[in-house]
Amino acid sequence: MAAATDNTAYIMQERREVRCSCNRVLFDRLVVRARVVRVNPDGSTEGKCRCKRWVRLPLQYCDA
């Protein structure tokens, strides 16, 4: 029987931590900590911080 391999590095690219200018963490490389997330028409995503700023998040939205 073949050994199992860890393909998560291939599937999930390395993402950076995202902080607002008020220094609050909105994305900790795995979990989105923003309370509100919006998808823009160009496919980019933004999260709303508690200080009411919209911060771009490194997420990808695909319309399947």
QUIDA-V839345 format. One record per pair of residues at least 6 apart in sequence whose ideal C-beta (glycine too) atoms are under 7 Angstrom apart, sorted by sequence separation. I is the first residue (numbers start at 1). GAP is how many residues later the second one is. D is the distance in whole Angstrom. If there is no record, write none. Layout:
BEGIN
I/GAP/D + I/GAP/D
END
This chain:
BEGIN
19/6/6 + 20/6/6 + 27/6/7 + 39/6/5 + 40/6/7 + 48/6/6 + 49/6/6 + 19/7/7 + 26/7/5 + 17/8/6 + 18/8/5 + 25/8/6 + 26/8/5 + 37/8/6 + 38/8/5 + 46/8/5 + 47/8/6 + 18/9/4 + 46/9/6 + 17/10/7 + 37/10/5 + 46/10/5 + 47/10/5 + 17/11/6 + 36/11/7 + 46/11/6 + 17/12/6 + 36/12/4 + 44/12/6 + 45/12/5 + 34/13/3 + 35/13/7 + 15/14/5 + 34/14/6 + 45/14/4 + 32/15/6 + 34/15/7 + 45/16/6 + 43/18/5 + 27/20/7 + 26/21/5 + 39/22/5 + 26/23/6 + 24/25/6 + 32/25/7 + 24/26/6 + 22/27/6 + 20/29/4 + 22/29/5 + 26/29/5 + 27/30/5 + 20/31/6 + 26/31/7 + 27/31/7 + 21/32/7 + 20/33/6 + 20/35/5 + 18/37/6 + 18/39/6 + 18/40/7 + 16/42/7 + 15/43/5
END
